Amino acid sequence: MKLLRIKAIAKKEIIQIWRDPLSMAMAFLMPVMLLVIFGYAITFDINNVRTIVYDRDQSSLSRELVAEFRESGYFSIVAYADKYSDIDAYLASGKAMTALIIPDRFSRDIQAGRDVQIGVLIDGSDSNTATIAGGYITALSQMYSQRLKGVRITPSIESRTRVWYNPELKSRNFIIPGLIAVIMAVIAALLTSLTIAREWDRGTMEQLISTPVKPPELILGKLLPYFFIGFIDTVLSILMGTMLFGVPLKGSIVLLLALSGIFLFGSLSFGILISIIGRTQAVASEMALLSTLLPAFLLSGFMFAISNMPKPLQIITYLMPARYFVSILKGVFLKGSSLSILITEALLLSLYGIAVFAAANRKFKKRIL
């Protein structure tokens, strides 16, 4: 293997990238756009749940309860119902997510010391929001009840909870690191999926075949420019995550970049393997998108906990490099994990990169089929 040949192929690829505005846009603008769009769109925090109130009591105590909900920050009162049928109309149209129904004897029962039940209707079409909103309603009702009684119930066993790594429980803090892994997996595979296929589409592969360049030299030469582009995209994503979204970076930036380089090598090699198999740019780009986007989103642990998946799917996730990169990003960003903790993920990513590069080298043949 000669470095001069690799350098020549890399130079040729850089010229092609520079002359292709679409490749430049895909390389630098797409990661930024995807991170901004998904970073702001995906959130598990529940705020301003649209609520309609049916206050049949119309007393100072009932209005105080409604104010408790409104001032909590979790609920937004969008309307006050005059009759029960108004509630169904608001829930059915999506104008409200929850409905609070206060009975007509609310204040009298409270003043008499009797137990009071308030009605709560929740739109269950969004089960995640419905579950969290139900928990908020229960907590607010208990706090309001205790304040009215003027007593604090002291349990015999009291638990004191401390949340480590993400004390504010902001969903953005664990979504953004996982999102970086997903975006880089897709972008890296898409970028290199067009390299070999482009040569076949433009009819220049015959010229490359006639040169003394060997398959490993050709693959490395094609891979190197995109490795540096992917590395720049990774740095931009990390900067956006910390500066734009405010995600804390508690670990070593050097370790994060080093492990990101290992992940990039495997993802770029996978894209080249797809480019060799696909033969045309259209087929290769579709294959790259389908084989990276959905698996990275669904099987990496980014959106859904792997432990909650069926056993067959849990086994499949071990073949997903994004799974290990998500663990690395969350560990370095939120936990400040060191290499000794992430050594397993680093080794598996290294093995994946070597295996995919070897497969691409074996699959590429210097002959016209």
N, C-alpha and C positions, 0 to 999 in steps of 0.2 A: 504494500500500500504506500503510495507516494503522496506527500503533502501537496506537491505542486499541482497534481491532478485534482485533488480535492479543492484546492484554492481556485482553480480555473472554473470548476463547476459551480462553486459558491459565487464567484464573481458573475458568471452568466446568469445565475438565479437572481442575484441582486439587481442586475440590469432589467430583467423581466419584471420584477416587482416594481421597480421605479417607474417603468413605462406603463404599468397597468394601474390606473386610478382605482379600479374596483378592488384590486388586491390590497392597495394601500388603505382604502377605507375599511375593508374587512379587518385588516391587521390592527389598526389603531382606533378607529371610531366605534366599531361594533362592541368591543369589550366595555368601553366607557358608557355607551348608550344602554347596553343590557344591564350593567350594574346600577345605573341611575333608575331605569324603569323598574326593574325587579326589586331593587333596594327600597324604593318608596312604595311599591305596590304590594309586596308580600309582607304581612305583619300579622302576628297573633295577639297583639295587644287590643283589648276591647275598650273603646272609649266612645262616649256620646251615643249610647244605644237609644235609638228612636223609641219613645214611649208615649202611649196615650193613656190618660187618666180618666177613670169614671168614678168621681167622688159623689157618692150618694148621701154622705153625711153633711158635707159643706160646713164643717165646724173648724174652729181654730186648731184643734189637734190634728184633724185630717189634712189641713193645709200645711201644718208643720211637717207632717210625714212626707207630703209631696215635695216640700222644700228640701227635705233631707236627701231625697233622691236626686233632685235637680242640682244641688250644690256639691254632690259627691264627685262630679266630673265623669262618672261612668254612664249616666243617663241624661238624655236630652228630651224634655217634654215637648212634643210636637203638637199636641191637641188635647182638649178636654171634651169628653163625650157627654152628650145629653141623654143618651139612651144606649142600651146594651148593643143594639144592632150597629151602632157607629164603630164599635170595637172591631167587629168582624170585617167591616169594610176596610178599615185601616190596615189590619193584619193581612187580609187577602191581597190588597193592592201593593203591599210592601212599604207603605208609608210609615208603618210602625213595626218594630221588632217585638216589643213587649207591651202588655197592657196591665195597668195597676187598677184593681177594683176595690174601692173602700166601701164597706157595708154601711147601711144607714144608721145603725146603732153603735158605730165605732167609738165615738167619744163617750157615750153613756156607759157602755160596757167597760171602757178603760177606767172611768171615774168610779165605777162600782166594784172594780177589782176583778172583773171577770176576764177570762181568756178571750182574745179577739182573733179572728181569722180574716186576713185580707186575701182577696183573689188575685192571682197572677197568671196571665196567659202569655206564653212565649212561642214565637214562630220557630218551629223545630226544623224548618227546611235547611237551616244552617246549624248543624248539630254542635259544632265547636262554639260558635257564638252563643247558642242557646244554653249550653252547659255552663259557660263562664258567667253569663248574665244571671242565670239562676243562682249561682253561688254568691254573686254580688248582692242580689235581692235578699237572700237569707241573712247575710252578714249585716246589711244595713237595717233590716227589720229587728234583729237581735240587739243591735246597738241602740236603736231608738227605744225599744222596750225597756232596756236596762236604765236608760237615762230617765224615762218617765217614772220608773219605780224608785229611782234614787239610790239603788243598791248595785253593788258589783258582786256577781257570783264568783266565789273563790273555790275552784275545784281542788280536790284532794291531791290530784296529780297535775302539775302545770308543766307544759312543754315550752321551751324557749328555743325558737327556731332561728338559725342564722344561715343565710344563703351565701355560699362561697362562689367565687368566680364571676357571678353576675348578680350582685346583691340587689340591684334595682329591678331585676326580672324583666329587662327590656328584650323583647323578641328580636329586635334589630341586632343586638350584640351577638347572637348565635346564628342569625340568618345570613348576615353579610359574609362572615368567613366561609360558610358553606356555599354561598352564592359565588364567591370568587373561584372556588374549586370547580363548580359546575360550568361557569363561563369559560374558564381556561381550558377545561377538558374539551368543550365544544369547539372553541376557536382554534386550538392547536390542531385538532384533527381536521377541521375544515381547511385550514391554511395549507397543510401539506397534502391533503387529499387531491389537490389539483396539480401537483408538481409533475409527476410521471405521466398522468393522463393528459396534461397540456402538451407534452412532447408528442404524444401519439396524435392528438387532435390537429396540431400544427404541422405534422409531417417532418418534424426535426429529430424524431427518435432514430431514424435510419442513420443520420449523421453521427449521433452519439454512439450507436452500436459499432460503427466503423472505426471509432477511435480506440486507443489502448486502455481507456478508462475501465476499471473493473467495477462490478456491481457494488461492493462496499464503498468504493470511492465515490461512485455516483450518488448513492444514497446519503452518505455523509455530506457531500457537497450540496445536495439539495436541502438537507436538514439544517445545516449550520445557520444560514441567514434567518430562517424562521425561528430557530432557537433564540437568537438575539432579539427578534421581534417579540416572541412570546415572553422573554425575560423582561423586556420593557413594559409590556402589557401587565405583567404580574406586579411590577413596581408601581405602575399607575393605579392598579386595583387596590393595592395595599394603602397607598396614599389616600385614595378616595375613601376607603373604608375607615381610616383613622381620622382624616381631616373633615370629610364631608358628612359622614354618618356618625362620627364620634365613637367608633368602636375602640376600646382600649387594646393596645398592643403591649402585653405584659412580658412576653418572651423576647428572645434574641432575634433581631432582624436578620443577622447573618445566618443563623440556623434556618430561619424561615425561607430565605432566598436560596440557600443550598438545597434544601429539600424540595423547594419549588422547581429547581433546575432538574432534579431527578425525575419529578413528575412530568415536566415538559418533555424531556427526552423520550419517555415512554409514550406520551400522547402524540408527539410529532411522528415517532416511528410507526405508531398505529395508523396515522393518517397516510403515511407513505405506503404502508401495506395495502390500505384501501385503494390508493391511487393505482397501485400495480394491478390489483384484482379488477378494479372498475374499468380500466382502459379508456374511458371517456370522462370528461370533466363533469358532465351532467349526472352520470351514474355514480361517479365517485363522491360528488358533493352530497347527493341524497343518501348514499350509504353512510357517509361520515356523520351526517346530521341524525339519522335514525339510530345509529349504533352508539351515539354518545349522549345526545340530549335527554332522551327518556330514561335510559339507565342511570345517568348521573343525577337526574332529578328524583327518580323513584327508588333507586336501589343503593344509594350512597349513604343513607342516613341523614341527608340534608333536610328533607321534608318530613319523612316518616321514620320513626324509631325502628331499627332493624330487628330489635328483640320482639317487636309486636307482629312481625311478618310470619307467614307460614314457614315451616322448616325448609321446604324445597327452595323458597326464595332466599332464605337466609344463607343457604349454601351457595346460591348463585352470586350473592353480593360479594363473596370472597374473590370473584373474578373481576370485580369492578375496581380499577385503580382510583376512581374518584372517592370510593369509600375510605381509603387510607389517607388521601389528601385532605378530605374533610376533617378527619380525626386530627391530622397534623395542624391544620389551620386553626381549628377550635382550641387545640391544646396550646399552641404558641400564643395565639391572640388572647384567650381568656384565662388560661391557667399558668402561663409562663413555663410550659413544659420544656425540659431539656432533652438532649439527644438520647440520654439513657432511658428516658420514658418512651420516646418515639422511635426507638431503634427497630422495633418489629415492623412498623409501617414503612420506615426508610428502606429496610432490607427487601420487603415485599415489592415496593415500588421499583427498586433497582433490578430485582429479578424479572419483573414484568417488562421493564424497558429493554433489558438484554434479550429476553425471549422474543419480543415483538420485532426488535431490530434484526435478530437472527432469522426470523420468519420472513421478513421483507427481503433480506439478502438472498434467502433460499428461493423465494418465489420469483424474483426478478431474473429473467434470462435474457442474455444479449443475443437475441435472434428475433426475426420477424415472423410472427405467427400467421 
